[in-house]
């Protein structure tokens, strides 16, 4: 296969459509998780982000998620109130706190993470190792 074929507009559009369909499938799993956890969608997404990006400061998380300071404060307040996150001193500056998911937060997230892992496992199995490596390279490039 000519390596330039995947750069045709039709193939690029197909790739975008697949990314959007994948996002919808992930969003559906998150909606089910939202019902199970009782968290609103932004709080659930933030908790999942903290799980996969542990020990980030509030500023780093705000930058990573694109949330405003008031929104981040409100969401973290909600997660903290339910004891779903843990705050630890952030090094030299004791005012900076690093965030991670608490044991209680892990328990809340386990069903959601399990469903997402199961979907990824099945998709990876079906695609094969070479495709998984290629997919990872494409997604990493898109998120830079």
C-alpha positions in Angstrom: 0.0 0.0 0.0 1.3 3.4 -0.9 2.1 5.2 2.4 0.7 8.5 1.0 -2.8 7.0 0.7 -3.6 7.4 4.4 -3.1 11.2 4.0 -5.9 11.6 1.5 -8.7 13.9 2.7 -11.2 11.0 2.6 -9.0 8.9 4.9 -8.3 11.8 7.2 -12.1 12.5 7.4 -12.6 8.8 8.2 -10.1 9.0 11.0 -11.8 12.1 12.5 -15.2 10.3 12.3 -13.7 7.3 14.1 -12.2 9.5 16.9 -15.6 11.1 17.4 -17.3 7.7 17.5 -14.8 6.5 20.1 -15.4 9.7 22.1 -19.1 8.9 22.1 -18.5 5.4 23.3 -16.2 6.6 26.1 -18.8 9.3 27.0 -21.5 6.6 27.3 -19.3 4.6 29.7 -18.7 7.8 31.7 -22.5 8.5 31.8 -23.1 5.0 33.3 -20.2 5.8 35.7 -21.9 9.1 36.6 -25.1 7.3 37.5 -23.1 4.8 39.7 -20.9 7.4 41.4 -23.4 10.2 41.8 -20.8 12.7 40.6 -21.6 15.2 37.9 -19.8 14.7 34.6 -17.1 17.4 35.1 -16.2 16.1 38.6 -16.1 12.5 37.3 -13.8 13.5 34.4 -11.6 15.4 36.8 -11.4 12.5 39.2 -10.4 10.2 36.3 -7.8 12.7 35.1 -6.3 12.8 38.6 -6.3 9.0 38.7 -4.3 8.8 35.4 -2.2 11.9 36.1 -1.5 11.6 39.8 0.6 14.0 41.9 -0.2 17.0 39.7 -0.7 20.4 41.4 -4.0 22.2 41.0 -2.3 24.6 38.6 -1.0 21.7 36.5 -4.5 20.1 36.4 -6.1 23.4 35.5 -3.7 23.8 32.6 -4.1 20.1 31.6 -8.0 20.3 31.6 -8.5 23.8 30.5 -10.7 24.5 33.4 -11.0 28.0 34.9 -9.8 28.6 38.5 -13.4 28.9 39.9 -14.5 25.8 38.1 -11.4 23.8 39.3 -12.0 25.1 42.9 -15.6 24.0 42.8 -14.9 20.6 41.4 -12.0 19.9 43.7 -14.1 21.1 46.6 -16.8 18.6 45.7 -14.2 15.7 45.4 -12.5 16.7 48.6 -15.9 16.9 50.5 -16.6 13.3 49.4 -13.0 12.4 50.4 -12.3 11.1 46.9 -9.0 12.9 46.6 -5.8 13.1 48.7 -3.7 16.3 48.9 0.0 16.1 49.8 2.6 18.8 50.1 4.1 19.7 46.8 7.8 20.0 47.7 9.6 23.3 48.4 6.4 25.4 48.4 4.2 23.9 51.1 1.2 25.9 49.7 1.3 23.8 46.5 -0.6 20.6 47.0 -0.2 17.5 44.8 -3.4 15.6 44.2 -4.1 11.9 43.9 -7.1 9.7 44.2 -7.9 8.4 47.7 -8.7 4.8 48.6 -12.4 5.8 48.7 -12.0 7.5 45.3 -10.5 4.3 43.9 -13.4 2.3 45.1 -15.8 4.8 43.4 -13.8 4.7 40.2 -13.2 0.9 40.0 -16.4 0.1 38.1 -15.9 2.9 35.6 -12.2 2.1 35.1 -13.0 -1.6 34.8 -15.5 -0.9 32.0 -13.1 1.4 30.1 -10.3 -1.1 30.5 -12.5 -3.9 29.2 -13.5 -1.9 26.1 -9.8 -1.0 25.5 -8.6 -4.6 26.0 -11.2 -6.0 23.5 -10.3 -3.3 20.9 -6.6 -3.9 21.4 -7.0 -7.6 21.1 -9.0 -7.2 17.9 -6.6 -4.7 16.4 -3.3 -6.5 17.2 0.0 -5.4 18.6 1.2 -3.5 15.6 -2.0 -1.6 15.3 -2.0 -0.8 19.0 1.5 0.7 18.7 0.5 2.7 15.7 -2.7 3.9 17.4 -0.7 5.0 20.5 1.7 6.9 18.3 -1.1 8.7 16.5 -3.0 9.6 19.8 0.2 10.8 21.5 1.0 13.0 18.5 -2.5 14.5 18.5 -2.2 15.4 22.2 1.1 17.2 22.0 
